[in-house]
Amino acid sequence: MRRYVRGDGGGVADVALNMARAAPPDLHRPGAALRTVARSYPRGLFIEPHAHDWGQLLYAMSGIMWVETPGEAVLVPPLRAVWLPAHVPHAVRVVSELEMRNIYLRPDQPHSLPTTTQVVDVKPLLRELILGLVEQQGAEDSEYYQHLSALAVLELQRARHSFLRVPLPDASDRRLLTLCQAVIASPSLAFSFEQHAAAAGASVRTLARLFQDSMGMGFAHWRRQVQLATAVAALIEGAPVSRIAADLGYRPSSFSDMFRRELGMAPSEYVAKQ
């Protein structure tokens, strides 16, 4: 499998994806209804689409990732996690080096968590509970672990949901899906729609029609959603507005205007609110 990215000169380069398969804990051995896993992933890694028999919370202590599911992609920066119900296919695209700490919940246990994919805020208490559960690997049958598990599930039920998500097309037209994945990997304005169309092997008119029919919006509108999600994640990580604007192909003033127009507040206001 391959993808295309913008080269140093603004053109298109065909490069191999750094592919990997998921490595969850052993979910079939008897015991606790909640299990954990700790993993480190390098920037640029793409974990192939897969699904689990248990519900899963993907949380990164540091780093940013896109989680792609049928119909949408969700951006997960620090202070956020993504909840995936059991059997939901998903792939992970690592934007910056990840220190992942995940928990898995057995689906036959009552927990009142959403039946759809959600990005949730990770408050300090939930963060410490996740880390505490990971540290208790091997002691899943202890009373302490059971209490940690119950409190973690309660905090997940109370967590606020976030908006860092963008629609994705289904796999019926690989050209459109390939274009969308390439934009997620490199959302800068410096890479034009015409260049994306040429790399995907389709005419501008064809892709514009496919976008409108499949996504219910034009390419420019959809890319702004990707850019906003990318910008919000970078702001949460503490990146300066000037650098975010440059990375996305904007002048700082133009970027701030776009951000305010779409989200109703300046980037600095958003950071203060968070």
NORQUI-V468205 format. One record per residue. N is the residue number from 1. BURIAL is 1 if it has 9 or more other ideal C-beta (glycine too) atoms within 8 Angstrom, else 0. Layout:
n & burial
N & BURIAL
N & BURIAL
//
This chain:
n & burial
1 & 0
2 & 0
3 & 1
4 & 1
5 & 1
6 & 1
7 & 0
8 & 0
9 & 0
10 & 0
11 & 0
12 & 1
13 & 0
14 & 0
15 & 0
16 & 0
17 & 0
18 & 0
19 & 1
20 & 1
21 & 0
22 & 1
23 & 0
24 & 1
25 & 0
26 & 0
27 & 1
28 & 0
29 & 0
30 & 0
31 & 0
32 & 1
33 & 0
34 & 1
35 & 1
36 & 1
37 & 1
38 & 1
39 & 0
40 & 0
41 & 1
42 & 0
43 & 0
44 & 0
45 & 1
46 & 1
47 & 1
48 & 1
49 & 0
50 & 1
51 & 0
52 & 1
53 & 0
54 & 1
55 & 1
56 & 1
57 & 1
58 & 1
59 & 1
60 & 1
61 & 1
62 & 0
63 & 1
64 & 1
65 & 1
66 & 1
67 & 1
68 & 1
69 & 1
70 & 0
71 & 0
72 & 1
73 & 1
74 & 1
75 & 1
76 & 1
77 & 1
78 & 1
79 & 0
80 & 1
81 & 1
82 & 1
83 & 1
84 & 1
85 & 1
86 & 1
87 & 0
88 & 1
89 & 1
90 & 1
91 & 1
92 & 1
93 & 1
94 & 1
95 & 1
96 & 0
97 & 1
98 & 1
99 & 1
100 & 1
101 & 1
102 & 1
103 & 1
104 & 1
105 & 1
106 & 1
107 & 1
108 & 0
109 & 0
110 & 0
111 & 1
112 & 0
113 & 1
114 & 0
115 & 0
116 & 0
117 & 1
118 & 0
119 & 1
120 & 1
121 & 1
122 & 1
123 & 0
124 & 0
125 & 0
126 & 1
127 & 1
128 & 0
129 & 1
130 & 1
131 & 1
132 & 1
133 & 1
134 & 1
135 & 0
136 & 1
137 & 0
138 & 0
139 & 0
140 & 1
141 & 0
142 & 0
143 & 0
144 & 0
145 & 1
146 & 1
147 & 0
148 & 1
149 & 1
150 & 0
151 & 1
152 & 1
153 & 1
154 & 0
155 & 1
156 & 1
157 & 1
158 & 0
159 & 1
160 & 0
161 & 0
162 & 0
163 & 0
164 & 1
165 & 1
166 & 1
167 & 1
168 & 1
169 & 1
170 & 0
171 & 0
172 & 0
173 & 1
174 & 0
175 & 1
176 & 1
177 & 1
178 & 1
179 & 1
180 & 1
181 & 1
182 & 1
183 & 1
184 & 1
185 & 0
186 & 0
187 & 1
188 & 1
189 & 0
190 & 0
191 & 1
192 & 0
193 & 1
194 & 0
195 & 1
196 & 1
197 & 1
198 & 0
199 & 1
200 & 1
201 & 0
202 & 0
203 & 0
204 & 0
205 & 0
206 & 1
207 & 1
208 & 1
209 & 0
210 & 1
211 & 1
212 & 1
213 & 0
214 & 1
215 & 1
216 & 0
217 & 0
218 & 0
219 & 1
220 & 0
221 & 0
222 & 1
223 & 1
224 & 1
225 & 1
226 & 1
227 & 1
228 & 1
229 & 1
230 & 1
231 & 1
232 & 1
233 & 1
234 & 1
235 & 1
236 & 1
237 & 1
238 & 0
239 & 0
240 & 0
241 & 1
242 & 0
243 & 1
244 & 1
245 & 1
246 & 0
247 & 0
248 & 1
249 & 0
250 & 1
251 & 0
252 & 1
253 & 0
254 & 1
255 & 1
256 & 1
257 & 0
258 & 1
259 & 1
260 & 1
261 & 0
262 & 0
263 & 0
264 & 0
265 & 0
266 & 0
267 & 1
268 & 0
269 & 0
270 & 1
271 & 1
272 & 0
273 & 0
274 & 0
//
